[in-house]
Amino acid sequence: MSSSSSAPQPEVLAPDAGAVSRPSRRQRRWWTLAPGTYLLVGINAAVFLAMVAHGASFWMPTPEQVLHWGGESAGRVLLQNDWLSIVTAMFVHVGFWHIAVNMWCLWNLGLLAEPLMGSAGVIAVYVLTGAAGDLLSTLYNWIQFSGFHDINAFPVGAGASGAIFGIAGALILLLKPQRLPMIPAYEIKRLRRSVIYFAVINLVLGLGIFVGATAIHSGLNIDVSAHIGGLASGLLFAAPMLPRLGTPKALFKARLRLAIAVTSGVLVLFGFYLTRLAG
């Protein structure tokens, strides 16, 4: 899924032979086209390289290594108040293939989302929906494993997939013809359909792997709850928003601030509920 076709390209007409040539506009650097997306990919890559440079396995880091670098565990969050890991876990990955697949998805969805949300919007939706996914994962794992009375019994979670599903959820609401009247409706519908297919296929695939791994008691674990939490919070984030394209700047910024405030408020309330549940 590429974002290269997210907007129609204007027709370029050759100048008349007698026309006076104008100086060409200076070409923008590649990283200025989607700085928020590139920043997020860069942070994830830097964390992974730092892990490997300090002795973590390139292919499959141990749970202890993942926790050391910011992975989250429901036991540590709720019993040791390690709430910071709710945020740091979305920048930590469990091996090369894990980060490679996640960064490929983040890059494609981010390049599609940034013209609609702006750089601040992409970073905000990544952090907030990633946190929502980690919080829902914390709830699920607390319900599943708190009876063991052992903090080491809780599985370790990490990865950007919850935040990636969050970006997909936001795009599903923002990619509507009535919100982007300056772009052909068929193009918007095609892009939106691609994002929906991405979300549904990956949710079903993750659920299938999770059920199969649970049935055979495999160590492989797909955090489906984080995916669901990310997708749902992405829909919530985009509900009050208008796309940046075609929207007055002041109105877009006001709607973005509202989206951040609403989503943040819901996460704070959910976090408070988790503390009461564990207490």
N, C-alpha and C positions, 0 to 999 in steps of 0.2 A: 504494500500500500504506500504509494508515494504521494507527496504533497505537491509535486511539481505541476499538477494540473488543477490546483485548487482555485485558480482564477483565469479567465480567458486572456490570452495574450493579444495586445493591440496590434492591428495591422500596421506594418511599416511600409510607407510609400517612398520610392526613390525620388530624390530631389530633381527638379528640372535642371537641364544642362547649364542654364544661365543663372541659376540661383546662387546666392552668396552662401558659402559653407559656414556653419556655425561650429564653434568649438564643442567637441563631444563632452558629455557629462562624465565626470570622473567615476569610474567603476567602483562600487562599494565592495569592501572586503567581505569575504564569505561569512565571517563570524558575526558581522553586524546585521545579517539577515534574520537571525534567530538567536540572539545572544543568551536568552534564558535557557533555551534547550541545550545549547552547547555548554553552558555553565554547569547544568545538572549532569550531563554526560561526563564532563570533565571531573567533577567532584567524585562521582561514582568510580571512574577509572583510577583516579588518584588514590582513593581509599584502597581499592583492590591491589594496586601496585605496591602501596605501602605495606599491606598485609603480607604479600609475597616476599618483599624485601626484608621483612622482619621474621621470616621463618614459617609463615603459614603456607599450607599446601596450595600449589597452583591449581590442582584439579579438585580437591575435596578437603577443605579445611575442617579441623575437628570442631565440635560444638564449643569447646573451651576457647579456641582461637576466634571463633565467630563472636562469642560473648565478649571477649577481650577487646575487640574492635568496634563494639557497639550493637551487636545483635540483641534481640529482646527475648525475654522469657517471662511468662505470666507470673511465675513464682517470684522472680527478682523484682518485677514491677510492683506487685501488690504486697509482697512481704518485706521487701527491702527498699521500697519507694524509689525504684530506679526508673522514674518516668522519662528521663532524658532519652532512654533507649527507644522509646516510642518514635522518636524523630530520627535518631542515629541509625536505627535498624534499616531504614529505607535507603541508606547509602552503602550498606554492607552486603556482600554477595558470597555465596557458598561455591566457589570454584569458577573456573574460566567459562564453562558453558553457561552457567547461570547468569553471569554478568553479560556475556556476549548476546544471548537471546534478549535479555531485558533491555540492553542499550540499543539494540536494533529496533525494538518496538518503541522505546522512548524517543529515539531520533525521528522515526517516521511520524508518530503521533504528534510530537512536539513541533515539528516543522509545519504540520497542518494546523495546529492549535494556535501558534504564536501570532499569526496575522489577525486572528479573531479575538484573542485575549490580551495581547501584548506580553512583553517579557515578564513584567511583574505578575500578571495573571497566571502565566504558565508556572512560574516558581511557586506562587501561592497555592494553586490547585494541586501541584505535586506534593508539597509539604502537608497540606491539610488533608487531602484524601489518602495520602500514605499513612498519616497518623490515624485516620479513621479506620483504615484496614488493620493496622497494628492493634488498635484498641478492641476491635471486634475479635481479632485473633486471641487477644489476651482474655477476653470474656469466655470464648469457646474453650480455650485450654485450661482456664481456671475451673470451669464446670467439669471438664473431663478428667483432670489430674489432681485436683486439690485433695481428694480423698486419700492420696498416697502419703500425705504428711511429710514429703521429702522435696526440698526445693530443686534437687537435681532430677526429679522425675518429670519436670515440665520440659516440653520440647523447645528448642531454640529456633527463633524465627528471624529471618533477614531477607532483604531483597527489595527491589523497586517495583515489583509487580502490582502491589496494591495501589501505588501512585499512578502506575500506567493505566490500570483499569479506571482510576479516577479521571484521568485526562480523556479516556474514551467516553466515559459517562457524560462529561461536560460537552464533548463534541457532538454527542447524539442530540442534545438539546439545542446547541448553537447552530448546527448545520441544518437549517430549515429555510426553504425558499422565502418565506415571509420575513425572515430576519436578515436575509441577504439578497434584497431585490436587485442589486446591481450585477449579480452573477446568474447565468442561465439556470433555470430551475432543474433541468435534467442533470446538470453537472453537480449541483448541491445534493440532489437525491442519490446520485451515484456514489459520492463520497460518504454520505451518511449511511448508506446501505453497507458500504465496505467496513465502516467503523462498527456497525451493529453486528455484522458477521464476525469480525475480529473478537468482539466481546463474548458473543454467544458460543462460538467455537472453542475459545480458550477456557471459558467457564466449564463447558461440558467436558472438555478434554481433561482439565484439572480435576474435576469431580470424579471422572472415571479412573484416573491414576490414583487418586486418594482412596477410593473405595477398594480398588484392586490391591493397593499396597497394604491397606488395613486388613483385608481378608487373608493375605498370605504373611502378615506380620513382617513386612519389609521395612527397612530403615528409610526408604524413600518417602518423603512427605511433601505433598503440595498443600499449601496453606489456602484452601478454598475460602475460608472465612475472611481472610485479608482481601482476597479478590472481590468478594461480595461487598465488603465494607467500603472498599475503594470505589467501586462502580456506583453504589448507592449515594455516597457522599459527593461524587462527581456530578450526578444528576441534581443533587441539592445545591451544589455550588453554582451551577449554570442557570438554575431556575430564575433568579432575579436579574441575570445579566443580559446585556445586549452585545452583539459582536462589535468589535472596534471598527470594522469596515462599515462605512456608511452611517456611523453614529457620531453625533457631536461629541467632541473630546470631553467636555465637562460632564455630560450625561453618562458617557462610558465610564469615566473614573468614579462617578457617584455609584453606579450600579456595581462596579467591581468592589468598591469598599463595602457595599451592602452584602455582597456575596461572601466576602471574607469574614465580615462580622457575624453573619447568620451561621455559617459553617463552623466558625470558631466557637460560637456560643453553644452549638449542639455538641461539639466535642468536649467542651468543658463540663457540660451537664452529664455526658456519658462517662467521662473520667470520674466525676464525683460519685456517680452510681457505682462504678467499679470499686471505689474505695469503701463505700458502705457495704458492698457485697462481701468484700474480703474481711471487713472488720467484724 
